[in-house]
Amino acid sequence: MLEILIFILFSANTIYVLTLSIAGHFYRKKVTPEAQGFKRIAVLVPGYKEDSVIVSVAESLSTLEYPKNLFDIFVIADSFKPETLSKLSELPIKLISVEFEKSSKSKSLNYAFSVIKEKYEIAIILDADNVVLKNFLFSVNNAFNAGYHTIQAQRVAKNINTSFAMLDAASEAINNHLFRKGPNALGLSACLIGSGIIMDFSILKKILISIDSVYEDRELQLELAKQCNKIYYMEDILVFDEKVDNAASYQNQRKRWFYAQLVFLKDHFLKGFLFLLKGNLNYFNFSVLNNIFPPRLISVFFLAAMTLLSFLFRIDDFYTTKWFILFSLYVAALFLALPKKFYTIKMLKAFGTIPILLFKYIEILLGMRTAGKQFIHTPHSKIDIDNNLFSGKRNI
């Protein structure tokens, strides 16, 4: 009975991933003509102990091409060093210094919204390590004027300097295809990531007031789904995000993500089916389908192990064949979702670190009980873009 349930789970997992992978190839870029008017934009950059990168990022954001009187950069500095705050205060940005007993991005953003008195039409959430192109705000304004008022920008790797960073960059690219391009092609909402979020200022402020969680992006997309507010993925609006370049950072990051997945599955599983009965596929997708299946690396390893074990122990041919088919389809779905630009020798070499990542996932599973008891911060240190896969986009 248990084996049947496991097979059903991984069959559904494979069908889900394969469907999104194929659908992603039917995604069409949104048409955003050059806007005639300019909206007021607030760029919100919350950061926790990001002293090594925030000054460079703030300098870059303050020089974006857009009418200077129509945008402001708000750096929400949580637990920064005094010397960092001093440097930030000299830049043409608006500095909001905060410190909480238990830090979270939602707390920082809510505090910022409570003290911002100016009126803005568009709010953009970036992470403290994010870098964008000079015309970023023009692209945002064009999209908003074209009627796209809830947007997830395309987040791409800022660095591919190590095998770990290369795998993390590939994972981000696959996520963009499966959970943003795929759903949009099927008429569903794209998933939010945490940065590169672009929304109506007043709507975002109103929703965030009700959120007090370290998983604010997941809470936000659920609330948007409740309101039937569709999230659009904008592939042409790029946000460069630092990728983890070592095993320890990879483990910490995935531990936070995996724990969030389990928490949201537990808290929203039944709600997801209730919303499905009401015809709300977006809520069901965010609450159930995004969370019920194991992480991709674990899924590939498990399917490969089941295929190999059934072959070695000479279990009947049908038993071996069905696991082999699932394994083949799942791997094919991932390769379909990986952009062609990643098919390089460097990517091939990066696959050599996968056994280390599997070991890290085992450690994550063994340490899940303590994962939610502390704020897990991923440190950043990269200032410049080191990603030749986007060499044509480096006019920043």
N, C-alpha and C positions, 0 to 999 in steps of 0.2 A: 504493500500500500504506500509506504514511504517513497519507494523508488518511483512509483507512478506519479506521485505528487511532485517530486523533484523533476521528473521528465516533463511534466506539464508546465512547471515554472520556467524551465530553460527553453522549452519550445515557444512559450509565449514571449520570453525574452528575445529569442532569435527573430521571431516574426515582427516584433516591435521595432527592433534595431534595423532589420532589413527593409521594412516598410519606410521608415524615416530616411534611410540611406538612399533608397531609390527615389523617394519623393523629393529629396533635396536637389536632385539633378533637374527637377522641373521648376525650381525656384526662379523667379524672374525679378531682376533688380527693379526697385521702385523708381518711377519717373518723378524727378523733382526739378522742375524748371527754375531758372534764376528768378528769385523773388524781387518784387518791385519795392517792397518796404522792409524795414528792419525791426525786429522785435527785441525787447530788452531781455538780456540773458544773465542769469546768475550761475557761475560755475562753482560748485561746492566741492572742496577737496578736504575731506576728513583724513586725519593721519594720527597714528599712535606710535610715538617714539621713532619717527621717520627722519631723524636728524641728518642722516647721510645723503638723502636724496631730495628733501623737500625744497631747499633753497633753489637748486637748479631747476626743479619742476616749476616752482612758482615764477622764477624769472622767465622761463619759456612761455608759460601760459599768459603772463602779463603782456607779452609782445605779439599776441595773436592778431591776425588781420581782421578787423571789424571796427565799425565806428566806436571810438574810445568812450564816448559818453553813453553807450548802450550796452556795455557789459562790465561786470565786476567779477573778480576772482576772490572767493572767500576760502581762506585756508583755516581749517578748524584744527588747531594744534593741541593734541592731547598728550600731556606728559613729555613735552619737548624740553631740551636743555635751554637755559637762559641765553646762551650765546646764539643758538639757533633762532630763538624768538627775536633777539636783537637784530639779526641779519634780515629776517622776514619783515620786521617793522620798517625797514628802509626801502622796501620794494613797493611798487604801485599796486598793492593788493589790499584787501581788507582782512586783517588778522583777528581771529577769534580764538583766544586761549582758554582751554578747558582742562579739567582733571577730575576724574570720577573714581570712586572707590572700586567699582567694577566697570571697566571701559567697554564700550561697544560703538560701532559706527552709528547705530540708530540713536543712541544718546547724544552723540556729537552733532548729528544732523538736526535732531529736534531742538537742541539748544541753539544752534545757528538760526533755525527758522524763528525761534522765539525772540531773537535780538535783531534780526534783519527787519528794518522798517521801510526800506525802499520797495517800490512795486516792480515786479518782474513778471514777464510772461512765460519765460522758459527757464527751467532748472536743469542743470546737468550735474550728475554725480560722477566724479573721477576719484581714483585712488591716488595716494600721495606719491606713487612711483610712476604714474601714467604720463606719457608724452603723446601729443597730438600734432597733426600737421598745421601749418600756418593758416590754411583756409578752413579749418575745422568749424569755426562758428558760422561762416557763410554756408557751409554744407548743412549744418543744423537748422539754420534759419530757412533755407530753401525747402528742406523736408517738412518743417513745421507749417510753412505757408502752403505747401502742397496738400495739407490735411492729415499728415502723420504726426499725431500729438502724443503718442506713447511709443518710444523707440529704444531698441537695444542696438548700440553701435557694434561694429565688428571689432572684437578685441583680438589683437595679434601679438606675437612674441616680440618683446623689446630686445631679447638676447637669445642666441642659440650657441653660447660659448662652450658648453659641455654636453656630454651625451644625455645627462639628466634634463638639461634645459631643452635640448632638441626633442626629447620624448614628451616633455611638458608642452612644448609648442605644437607638436603633432596632436596631442590630446586636445588642446584648445581648438585646433582647426577641425578636428573630428566633431567636437561638441558643437561648434558653429554650424556644421553641416547637419548633424542629427537633431539638435534641439532648437535650432533657430531657422535654418533654411527649410528643413523638412516640414515642421509644423506650419510655417507660413505658406508653403506650397499646398498644403492640405486644407488651408483656410483657418488654421488654428493660430493661437498666440505663440510667439517666440518666447523662450525662457530668458529670464534676466540673469546676469552674471554677477553683478555687484558693483561694477564700474562701467562707464560708457552708457549710463542710463539717462535718457532725455525725456522730460515730461513737462506738462503744464505745471507751472510753479505752484499755483494755488491748490491744484488737485494733489500733487505730491505732498505738500505741507499738511493737508487735511488727512491724508492716509497715514503718514508717518507718525502723527500724534498718537495713534492707537497702537503703534508698534514699539515694544520694548524687548528687543531680541537681538542676539548676535547673528541671527540669520535673517536680516532685514530684507534682503533681496527675495528670499523665498516667501516671506510674509507679504511683501509688496505685490508679488505676482498673483498670490492667492486672492488678495483683496481686489486687485484689478479684474481677476476672473469673475469674482462675485458680482462686480459692477458691469460685467460684459464689456469691459474696456480692452480692446485688442492691442497686443504688443507687436509692433512691426520691427523686423530685423533689417537694418540698413547696412548692406555690405560695403557700400562706398564710403561710409563714415568710419575711419580707422582710429582706434585707440591702442597705442603700444603699451604693453603691460609686461613687467619683469617676470620671467619664468624662474622657477626654483632650479638651482644648478648643482645641488648636492643631495645625497640620500637623506640626511637628517631633516632638511627643509621640506623635501618631498613627503616624508613620513608625517611631519607635523601638519602639513597642509591637507593631505588626504585623510588624516585622522579627523580633522575638523569637518571636512566635507561628508565623510562616511557617517559620522555621528549625527550630523544634521539630517542626513537621509533617513536614518532610523527614527529619529525624533519625529520628523514630519510624517513618516508612514504611520507611526503609532497614533499621533494626535489627529490626523486628518483622513485616515483610511475609510472610516464609516461615512464621514462627511462627503468624501469623494464620490461614493456610490449614491448618496442622497442627491448630490448635485447632478450626477449622471442621469438619474431618473427624471430630473427637471430639464434635461437636454443640454446641460452645461458641460460640454466636452473639455473645455479648457481647464476648469477646476479639477475634473477627474484626471486629466493628464498631469497637471502639476502636483496633485496630492497623492495619487496612487501610482500611475505608470512611471513617473520620474523617480519614484522611490522604492518600488517593490523589487526591482531587479538588482542583482549584485553588480559591483563595479566591473567595468569591461575586462580588466586584466584578470580578475578572479574568474569571470565567466569563461574567458578563453582557456585559462589553466584547467578549470573544472571539466569543461567539455573535452579538452585534449586528454585529460587523465582518465575520464570515463571511457573514451574510445580506446585508449591504449590498454587499460586494465581488462576490458571486455575481450580484446584481441589476445592478450597474453594468457588469460585464464580459459580461453577457448569456449567462451559462452556462445550460444547459438548465433548464427550469422545475422539474423534479424536484429538481435540485441546490439551487436557491434555496428551494424549498418546504420541504425537509427541515430546512434550517438555520433557516428562519423558524419552523417548528413548535417546534423545540427552544428557540429564543430565547423564544417566546411562553409555552411551558409553564414555563420556568425563572423568568421574571419573574412569572408568575401564582402560582407556588409561594411566592415571596418575599412577595408581597402578601398571600397567604393566611396566611402565618406572622406578619405584622406586626399586632400588636393594634390594634383600631379606634381606641383613644385616641390613636394616633400620626397619625391622618389629620387633620392640622391645617395651617393656613397656615404655621406655623413650620417644620413638616416639609417642606413644599413648597419653602420658601426654602432649607432646608438642602441640598436636592438640587443646588443651584447650586454647591456645593463639590466635587461628585463628580469633575469633571475634575482638580482639584488632587490628590485622593486617588489617581486613576489614575496621575498623574505620580509621586506618592510610591511607588506600588507598583513602577513601572518602576525607580526608584532602589533600592528594596529588592532587586529581582531582580539588579541590577547589583552590589550590595554584599553578596550572600549569602556570599561566601567568608570574610568577616571577621565575620559575624554571630555565630558560635559561639565566637569567640576572646575574648570579654569579657562580663562581666555587664552586661546592659542594664537599667538602672533607670528606671522611669517615676516622676518626682517628683509629689507631691500637695500641694495647698495649700488645698483647699476644706474649711471647717469645717461650715457650715450646709447644710441640704438646700435646693436651689433646683430643684424639680421639681414643677410644678403638675399634672402627670399623675397624681401620687399625693397630691394635696392632702388627701384624706380620711384619709391614713395618717400625718399629721405629728404625732401625739401622742407625741413622743419627749422 
